Amino acid sequence: MGIDELIGRPPDRILLAHGAGGPAMRQLIRTMLLDDDGVFPEGGAGPGAMDDGAAIPVGDRFLVIATDSHVVSPRFFPGGDIGRLSITGTVNDLAMMGAIDVVGLTCSLVVEEGFYGEELARVQRSIRATCREAGVRVVTGDTKVMGRGEVDGMILNTTGVGWADRVLPTGGLSAGDKLLVTGHIGDHGLAILALRHDLGIQGDLRSDCAPLNDLVRVLLEVGGDDVVALTDPTRGGLTAALHEMGAGSGVGVLVDESAVPVRDEVRAAADLLGIEPMHMANEGKAVIGVRASAADRVLAALRDHPLGRDAALVGEAIDEYVGRVLLDTGFGRRILAEPDGEPAPRIC
């Protein structure tokens, strides 16, 4: 495929859908970021691979670079805040590429004139605490102050650099491989929306925001080369992640709906809002492709880790329906369409 085919036409207008994690967002990435086929020699990966970061071959290892910007609203929510989210997001993007040996992070702040200093200090304390939790450090950064009304309060950007022994692609599946998720899905997106809309849901509806580098370390120690694909279901949720894995691998994906773990509180909030939980963002979960022979071993290891106690085997890669997700409801099978819109703006 040539670079012109990869890039495609730019959108006439930028819509919220271009930040939603679905096909519109991938179109925008291709338009803005690709200037070659995006693939480095010797197994590396660039923007064209549509992975969680870039992997540059250096000797017998890979230097992995990932970056993300955060504009969540509200900035403080049950289970986290914009500071925790900014560190977690980049640490997890590195981990999804196999980079659990993090060299350091940058942190850039764009803040509106008149922003309260105590709120800024609260975000800074959260950044420090999350760095300690993940075993990483912010090594450099930048600040910009904008005029009133020129930015909505605060934007945080973090970039991370780490080392990986091998690159774990999003699109590494073959037919017959099993798909695992590391816990309940939809927690982050629905916690944000429940707070934003004051839904009053009973129970402890909290974001799952957490750094996954230690969990991925365990995954690689136990699974080794039998771990073939890895991504985190952030924008677009589990649905978008599975579509990306299937399309990037040249396979279809069959999902057992009853096996997908969803909390009662999340399902209740989703029902009130008319949203599919599988479309909602997560900030402390991973989707893992493993060889069938290793699935039970890997699942047991995940469940022994605090961040993987509710891990589940939810599906498998299949030869049919290439690039699509087939949902087994227990009463039949249907295509699970990828969201091509923004059900919940500004949740990460």
GUGU-803538 format. One record per residue (C-alpha): residue in one letter; x, y, z. Coordinates in nm, 2 decimals. Layout:
% GUGU-803538
  resn      c1      c2      c3
     A       X       Y       Z
...
***
This chain:
% GUGU-803538
  resn      c1      c2      c3
     M    0.00    0.00    0.00
     G    0.14    0.34   -0.10
     I    0.16    0.64    0.13
     D   -0.12    0.82   -0.06
     E   -0.35    0.53    0.01
     L   -0.25    0.53    0.38
     I   -0.31    0.91    0.42
     G   -0.64    0.95    0.23
     R   -0.83    1.28    0.21
     P   -0.83    1.52    0.50
     P   -1.17    1.60    0.66
     D   -1.35    1.91    0.54
     R   -1.42    2.00    0.90
     I   -1.28    1.87    1.23
     L   -1.56    1.72    1.44
     L   -1.57    1.58    1.79
     A   -1.58    1.23    1.62
     H   -1.22    1.29    1.51
     G   -1.12    1.26    1.88
     A   -1.34    0.96    1.97
     G   -1.11    0.67    1.91
     G   -1.29    0.53    1.60
     P   -1.23    0.54    1.22
     A   -1.26    0.92    1.21
     M   -0.98    0.96    1.46
     R   -0.76    0.72    1.26
     Q   -0.83    0.92    0.95
     L   -0.71    1.24    1.12
     I   -0.39    1.07    1.25
     R   -0.31    0.94    0.90
     T   -0.37    1.29    0.75
     M   -0.16    1.47    1.01
     L    0.12    1.24    1.10
     L    0.21    1.01    0.81
     D    0.48    1.11    0.57
     D    0.61    0.76    0.49
     D    0.48    0.41    0.54
     G    0.55    0.45    0.91
     V    0.75    0.13    0.95
     F    1.11    0.12    1.07
     P    1.35   -0.16    0.96
     E    1.42   -0.46    1.18
     G    1.08   -0.48    1.34
     G    1.03   -0.12    1.46
     A    0.71    0.07    1.42
     G    0.61    0.43    1.34
     P    0.28    0.62    1.30
     G    0.17    0.40    1.01
     A    0.15    0.10    1.23
     M   -0.13    0.28    1.43
     D    0.01    0.15    1.76
     D    0.03    0.31    2.10
     G    0.37    0.46    2.03
     A    0.67    0.45    1.80
     A    0.94    0.18    1.84
     I    1.29    0.26    1.70
     P    1.55   -0.02    1.68
     V    1.86    0.06    1.88
     G    2.10   -0.23    1.89
     D    1.92   -0.54    2.01
     R    1.64   -0.34    2.19
     F    1.38   -0.09    2.09
     L    1.35    0.27    2.21
     V    0.98    0.34    2.25
     I    0.83    0.69    2.25
     A    0.46    0.77    2.33
     T    0.28    1.10    2.38
     D   -0.07    1.21    2.49
     S   -0.27    1.52    2.57
     H   -0.54    1.53    2.84
     V   -0.84    1.76    2.86
     V   -1.08    1.57    3.09
     S   -1.39    1.74    3.23
     P   -1.44    1.75    3.52
     R   -1.07    1.76    3.61
     F   -1.13    1.57    3.94
     F   -1.34    1.26    3.95
     P   -1.39    0.94    4.16
     G   -1.07    0.74    4.12
     G   -0.85    1.00    3.97
     D   -0.80    1.34    3.82
     I   -0.63    1.50    3.52
     G   -0.28    1.47    3.68
     R   -0.32    1.10    3.75
     L   -0.46    1.05    3.41
     S   -0.18    1.23    3.23
     I    0.09    1.00    3.39
     T   -0.11    0.68    3.36
     G   -0.20    0.74    3.00
     T    0.16    0.77    2.88
     V    0.30    0.50    3.11
     N    0.03    0.27    2.97
     D    0.09    0.36    2.61
     L    0.46    0.27    2.66
     A    0.36   -0.06    2.84
     M    0.13   -0.16    2.55
     M    0.43   -0.15    2.32
     G    0.63   -0.37    2.56
     A    0.83   -0.08    2.72
     I    0.81   -0.14    3.09
     D    1.17   -0.01    3.15
     V    1.07    0.37    3.15
     V    1.36    0.61    3.11
     G    1.15    0.92    3.19
     L    0.85    1.14    3.11
     T    0.80    1.50    3.00
     C    0.51    1.70    3.13
     S    0.38    2.02    2.95
     L    0.11    2.24    3.10
     V   -0.11    2.49    2.92
     V   -0.32    2.68    3.18
     E   -0.57    2.96    3.15
     E   -0.51    3.30    3.32
     G   -0.69    3.31    3.65
     F   -0.66    2.94    3.72
     Y   -0.66    2.87    4.10
     G   -0.31    2.80    4.24
     E   -0.45    2.55    4.50
     E   -0.62    2.35    4.22
     L   -0.29    2.35    4.03
     A   -0.10    2.23    4.34
     R   -0.36    1.95    4.38
     V   -0.29    1.83    4.02
     Q    0.08    1.85    4.09
     R    0.06    1.64    4.40
     S   -0.14    1.38    4.20
     I    0.12    1.37    3.93
     R    0.39    1.30    4.19
     A    0.20    1.03    4.36
     T    0.12    0.85    4.04
     C    0.48    0.87    3.93
     R    0.58    0.70    4.26
     E    0.32    0.44    4.21
     A    0.44    0.36    3.85
     G    0.81    0.39    3.94
     V    0.87    0.67    3.69
     R    1.00    1.03    3.69
     V    0.91    1.35    3.51
     V    1.25    1.47    3.39
     T    1.16    1.78    3.20
     G    0.86    1.99    3.10
     D    0.72    2.33    2.99
     T    0.44    2.57    3.09
     K    0.23    2.81    2.88
     V   -0.03    3.06    3.02
     M   -0.32    3.15    2.78
     G   -0.56    3.44    2.81
     R   -0.90    3.40    2.97
     G   -1.13    3.21    2.74
     E   -0.84    3.09    2.51
     V   -0.83    2.75    2.68
     D   -1.08    2.57    2.91
     G   -0.88    2.58    3.23
     M   -0.60    2.33    3.18
     I   -0.44    2.10    2.92
     L   -0.17    1.85    3.02
     N    0.06    1.68    2.77
     T    0.30    1.40    2.87
     T    0.55    1.22    2.66
     G    0.74    0.91    2.77
     V    1.05    0.72    2.66
     G    1.12    0.36    2.75
     W    1.31    0.04    2.64
     A    1.15   -0.28    2.51
     D    1.31   -0.61    2.44
     R    1.05   -0.67    2.17
     V    0.76   -0.47    2.02
     L    0.41   -0.59    2.11
     P    0.19   -0.48    1.82
     T   -0.18   -0.41    1.83
     G   -0.21   -0.62    1.51
     G   -0.03   -0.94    1.60
     L   -0.32   -1.18    1.60
     S   -0.36   -1.50    1.40
     A   -0.68   -1.71    1.38
     G   -0.73   -1.92    1.69
     D   -0.55   -1.68    1.93
     K   -0.75   -1.60    2.24
     L   -0.84   -1.25    2.36
     L   -0.82   -1.15    2.73
     V   -0.92   -0.83    2.91
     T   -0.77   -0.75    3.24
     G   -1.09   -0.65    3.42
     H   -1.42   -0.47    3.41
     I   -1.47   -0.24    3.12
     G   -1.64    0.10    3.09
     D   -1.55    0.22    3.44
     H   -1.36    0.53    3.35
     G   -1.60    0.67    3.09
     L   -1.92    0.60    3.29
     A   -1.77    0.74    3.61
     I   -1.69    1.07    3.43
     L   -2.04    1.09    3.27
     A   -2.22    0.99    3.60
     L   -2.05    1.28    3.78
     R   -2.09    1.52    3.49
     H   -2.47    1.45    3.46
     D   -2.53    1.39    3.84
     L   -2.69    1.05    3.77
     G   -2.70    0.95    4.14
     I   -2.61    0.58    4.06
     Q   -2.60    0.36    4.36
     G   -2.27    0.19    4.44
     D   -1.91    0.28    4.40
     L   -1.88    0.40    4.04
     R   -1.51    0.50    4.00
     S   -1.26    0.54    3.72
     D   -1.02    0.25    3.67
     C   -0.73    0.50    3.61
     A   -0.41    0.31    3.70
     P   -0.05    0.25    3.56
     L   -0.02   -0.09    3.40
     N    0.35   -0.13    3.36
     D    0.39   -0.37    3.65
     L    0.10   -0.59    3.53
     V    0.25   -0.60    3.18
     R    0.58   -0.70    3.34
     V    0.41   -1.00    3.49
     L    0.23   -1.07    3.17
     L    0.56   -1.09    2.97
     E    0.73   -1.30    3.24
     V    0.46   -1.56    3.23
     G    0.34   -1.54    2.87
     G    0.67   -1.47    2.69
     D    0.65   -1.51    2.31
     D    0.29   -1.65    2.35
     V    0.18   -1.29    2.40
     V    0.12   -1.17    2.05
     A   -0.08   -0.85    2.07
     L   -0.15   -0.59    2.32
     T   -0.34   -0.26    2.35
     D   -0.54   -0.05    2.60
     P   -0.91    0.02    2.53
     T   -0.91    0.39    2.59
     R   -1.11    0.62    2.35
     G   -1.37    0.41    2.17
     G   -1.35    0.15    2.45
     L   -1.32   -0.22    2.40
     T   -1.51   -0.21    2.08
     A   -1.26    0.02    1.91
     A   -0.96   -0.18    2.05
     L   -1.10   -0.51    1.91
     H   -1.16   -0.35    1.57
     E   -0.81   -0.21    1.56
     M   -0.66   -0.55    1.66
     G   -0.86   -0.74    1.40
     A   -0.80   -0.50    1.12
     G   -0.43   -0.47    1.19
     S   -0.40   -0.85    1.21
     G   -0.61   -0.94    0.90
     V   -0.85   -1.15    1.11
     G   -1.20   -1.12    1.25
     V   -1.28   -1.12    1.62
     L   -1.55   -1.32    1.79
     V   -1.66   -1.20    2.13
     D   -1.87   -1.38    2.39
     E   -2.09   -1.10    2.53
     S   -2.16   -1.29    2.85
     A   -1.78   -1.32    2.93
     V   -1.71   -0.94    2.91
     P   -1.69   -0.82    3.27
     V   -1.91   -0.51    3.33
     R   -1.99   -0.38    3.68
     D   -2.36   -0.34    3.77
     E   -2.31    0.03    3.84
     V   -2.15    0.08    3.50
     R   -2.44   -0.11    3.32
     A   -2.70    0.10    3.51
     A   -2.53    0.43    3.41
     A   -2.50    0.31    3.05
     D   -2.86    0.22    3.04
     L   -2.97    0.56    3.17
     L   -2.76    0.73    2.91
     G   -2.83    0.49    2.62
     I   -2.46    0.40    2.58
     E   -2.30    0.07    2.51
     P   -2.05    0.00    2.79
     M   -1.81   -0.16    2.54
     H   -1.78    0.18    2.36
     M   -1.67    0.36    2.67
     A   -1.31    0.45    2.76
     N   -1.10    0.27    3.01
     E   -0.78    0.40    3.17
     G   -0.65    0.10    3.36
     K   -0.73   -0.20    3.14
     A   -0.55   -0.39    2.87
     V   -0.67   -0.62    2.59
     I   -0.43   -0.91    2.53
     G   -0.39   -1.15    2.24
     V   -0.23   -1.48    2.34
     R   -0.17   -1.82    2.18
     A   -0.45   -2.06    2.27
     S   -0.21   -2.30    2.45
     A   -0.10   -2.02    2.69
     A   -0.44   -1.86    2.76
     D   -0.52   -2.04    3.09
     R   -0.16   -1.98    3.22
     V   -0.17   -1.61    3.13
     L   -0.52   -1.56    3.27
     A   -0.42   -1.72    3.61
     A   -0.12   -1.49    3.63
     L   -0.33   -1.18    3.56
     R   -0.58   -1.28    3.83
     D   -0.29   -1.31    4.08
     H   -0.21   -0.94    4.02
     P   -0.41   -0.66    4.20
     L   -0.49   -0.49    3.87
     G   -0.60   -0.81    3.70
     R   -0.82   -0.98    3.96
     D   -1.12   -0.96    3.74
     A   -0.94   -1.06    3.41
     A   -1.15   -1.27    3.17
     L   -1.11   -1.46    2.84
     V   -1.37   -1.28    2.62
     G   -1.31   -1.40    2.26
     E   -1.08   -1.52    1.99
     A   -0.95   -1.43    1.65
     I   -1.12   -1.60    1.35
     D   -1.07   -1.64    0.98
     E   -1.40   -1.49    0.88
     Y   -1.53   -1.13    0.91
     V   -1.18   -0.98    0.86
     G   -1.15   -0.65    1.04
     R   -1.49   -0.68    1.20
     V   -1.61   -0.78    1.55
     L   -1.88   -1.05    1.58
     L   -2.07   -1.05    1.91
     D   -2.22   -1.38    2.04
     T   -2.51   -1.27    2.25
     G   -2.61   -1.62    2.36
     F   -2.92   -1.60    2.14
     G   -2.74   -1.55    1.81
     R   -2.45   -1.35    1.66
     R   -2.44   -0.99    1.53
     I   -2.19   -0.75    1.41
     L   -2.07   -0.51    1.68
     A   -2.03   -0.18    1.49
     E   -1.74    0.05    1.58
     P   -1.86    0.38    1.72
     D   -1.82    0.66    1.46
     G   -1.90    0.95    1.68
     E   -1.83    1.09    2.02
     P   -2.07    0.96    2.28
     A   -1.87    1.13    2.56
     P   -1.64    1.41    2.48
     R   -1.35    1.52    2.71
     I   -1.33    1.20    2.92
     C   -0.95    1.16    2.88
***
